[in-house]
């Protein structure tokens, strides 16, 4: 029962109606008897939204597209990894002081943990999520990655940001299809009707990874006989670490997968 003592958590982004975060976090609040509620806000002005967190005493938020890079400028303190990555997806509010974290890279690391990464790898996109994926590959021991982005300037910014950690080669679209592992970090795959790649041009031995959960791109790829991993594992694990940052509780991972698969 929501009452005067109930703590508020939220996810902000645009678009946001597709988000499974409220379902997952509210299920965990219920499971662990925490008096809290988690909602979704579609945001137009990020600065106003972040001030609203302070003003309303919202205890914590997740941040999704397209605000992960911009949000880093609006918090008071940054986790060490978030400073390196240059984007945040989680904020904790401690008495009006906002602490920024990146749990996306931890989620993506879980996704690629058992993958042979000694291959030709290409990342599509150059936003906040791609930064987290690059850092996860670095943590996995990868020394070189290819990156393709429609806007060269943004790809070059990433190349410079990670220059001390990992070599990023900016490539053209036609060269993407030579990759053995392709990671899509763009928002294009949120659509059922638009894809970032021509699946006909992909080698059948290519591993296609999409950070979007329940990805239409991965469903179509599998119909083409291409191996694919969607963003479900990344989603659950980034949520696991965010929940731990907010509550100190390490939630049940198996239960989380049951929740997002509609079994609870």
N, C-alpha and C positions, 0 to 999 in steps of 0.2 A: 504493500500500500504506500503510495507516494504521500509524504507529509512534509511538515515544515523543516524537518531535519534531513530530508533526502538530499544527497549530493548529486550534482549535475555534471555529466561528461558529454562530449559531443564529437562529431566529425564535421569538418567544414570542407567545402570544395564546390566545384561547378563543372560538370553535372554531379548530382549526389543521389538522385532517386534510386540508382541501381545498387547502392551500397548495402553490403551484408553486415557491416560493422555494428549497427544497433542491435541486430538479431544476436550476434555472437556475444557482445559485451553484456547485454541485458540478461542473456542466459547464464553467463558467468556470475553476474551480481546475484542472481537468484540462487544459483548452485551454492555459492559461498556465503549466503545470507548477509550480503552487503546492502545497506540502505542507500541505493544510488540508482540513477536512471541515465541512459545514454541515448542521445537523439542526433538527428542529422540536420544540418543547416546548409542550405544553398546560399553561397556568399558572393556578392558583387564587389564589395570593398573590403579587402583583407585587413587593412589598418583599423578600420572601425570594428571589425569582428574581433580582432585581438584585444582592443581596448574593452570590448564587451566582456571578454573573459575576466579581466581584472574587475570591471565594474560590477559584474553579477556574481563574482566569486565562483565561477565554473572551475571545477577542480582539475580538469584535464581535457585535452582535445587531441584528436588525430587530424592530420592535414593531408588532403589528397589533391589531385590535379585541380587547378594549375598553379597551386600556391606554395609548393614545397621549397622552392628557392627563395621566393620573396619573404617567406615567414622568418627566415633566419635573421633578418635585419630587425625584427620586431620583438625579440625576446631579450631577457636580461642576462641570461647565462647560457652557455652552450657546452654540451658534452664534447669530449675530445674528438670522438669519431665524427660527430656532426660538423665540427670545425673543418676537418679534413675533407669530408664529403661535400660540404657547401650547401646542404639542404636538410630540412627537418620534416618529420612526419608525426612527431609526438611532442606535446607540451604538458608539463606539470606545473600547476599553479600552487605555490607555497606562500600563503599570506600576501598575495598580490605581486610576488616576484615570479617571473615566468622562466622556466628551465626548458631548453630545447634539446631534443634527442633525435637520432635517426635509428629506428628499428627496422627500416626497410632492408638495410644491408644484412642484418642478422637473418631476416626472413629469406632473402635470396640465397644467402650462404647455405641455409638448410636445403634449398631447392637443388643446388649444384653439388652438395656435399659428396655424393656418391658418383658424380659424373667425371669421366676422364677429360680433364681440361688441358691436356697437352696437344690440343688440336687447333686448327685455324678458327678463331672465334670472332664473330662480328656482333656488335651491339647497334641496334637501330634506335635512334633518338638521342637527344642531348640535354634532357631535362633533369629534374631532381632525382627521378627514379633511376635514370641511367648512371648517375653519379654513384648511387648506392650499389648498383650492380658491379660497376667497375671496381669499387672498393672491396666488394665481396670476392671478386676474382683475384684481386691483389692478395687478400687474406688466404686464398686457396693456393697461392704460390705462382699464379700466372704472371709472366713477365711482359707479354705483348698482347695487345688487343687491337682489332680493327673497329672503326666506328663510322657509321653512315648517318648523316642527318641532312635534311633538305636545306637547312640554313648552315652554311659553312662556318659562319662566325661563332655560332654556339658550340659546334664541334671543336673548334680551335680553342675556345675557352676551357673546355674539358681537358684537352690535350695539355694545356698549360697548367691547369690545376693539379693534375696528377703526374706532372713531368718527373718529380723526384721519386715516385713510387713505381710507375708502370709506363711502358711505351705505348702510346695510342697513335695508330696510323689512320688518318682520315682517308676514306676510300669513296669511289663513285658507286652509284647504284648497281651498275652492271657487275661490279666485282663482289657484291654481296653474295651472289649466287655461287661463288667459289668456296664459300665458307662451309666448314663441317658442323659448327654450332652457331646458330643465329638466335639472338635474344632480342625480342621486341619489347621496347620500353615506351613506345608511343601510345597515344590514346586511340589511334585509328581502329584497333581491334575491338573497341567497345561496340562497334557497329556490326550488324549482321551482313550489311550490304557493301562494305568497303574494306579492302585489305591492303596492308602495307607492302605485301609481296605478291608476285605472280607465282602461285604454287606450281604451275606447269613447268617453271624454269628451275625448280629446286631439285637437287639430287636426292634420290630416294633414301640415301644413307645420311642425309642431313638431320641433325637434331634441332628441332625448332622449339624454343622456349618463349613463352609469353607471360609477362608479369600480371596480366589481367586474369582474375579468377573466372572460372566457367567460360573460358575464352572461345568465342566463335571461330577465331583464326585456327586454334588448335583442333577444334572439331572438324573443320574443313580440311586441314592438313592430314588428319588421320584418314579421311575419306580418299585422299590422294596416295595413301600408303606411306606417309611421312611420319616418323616418330615425333611426338610432341609432348611437352610438359606445360600445363597451364599454371596460373598463379595461385592456385588454391593453397599449396604448401607455404608459399611466401606470405600469403594473406594471414594464415593461421599463426605463423611464427612471429610476424611483426606485431600482431595483436597480443600474442603471449608476452612479449617483452614490454609492450606498452602497458599492459595490465599489471605486470610486475612492478614497473616504475611507479604506477599510481597507487597500488594497493599493497605491494610487498608479497603478493600471492603468485605462485607459479601454477597456473591453471592446468587442468587435465587436457592434454593435447588430443587424445582420442575422442573425448567428449566434444571438443571443439569441432573436429571433423564431422561428427555426427550431427551437430547443430547446423553447420552450413550445408550439409547434404540433406537436411530436412527431416532428420530422424528424431528431433526433439522439438 
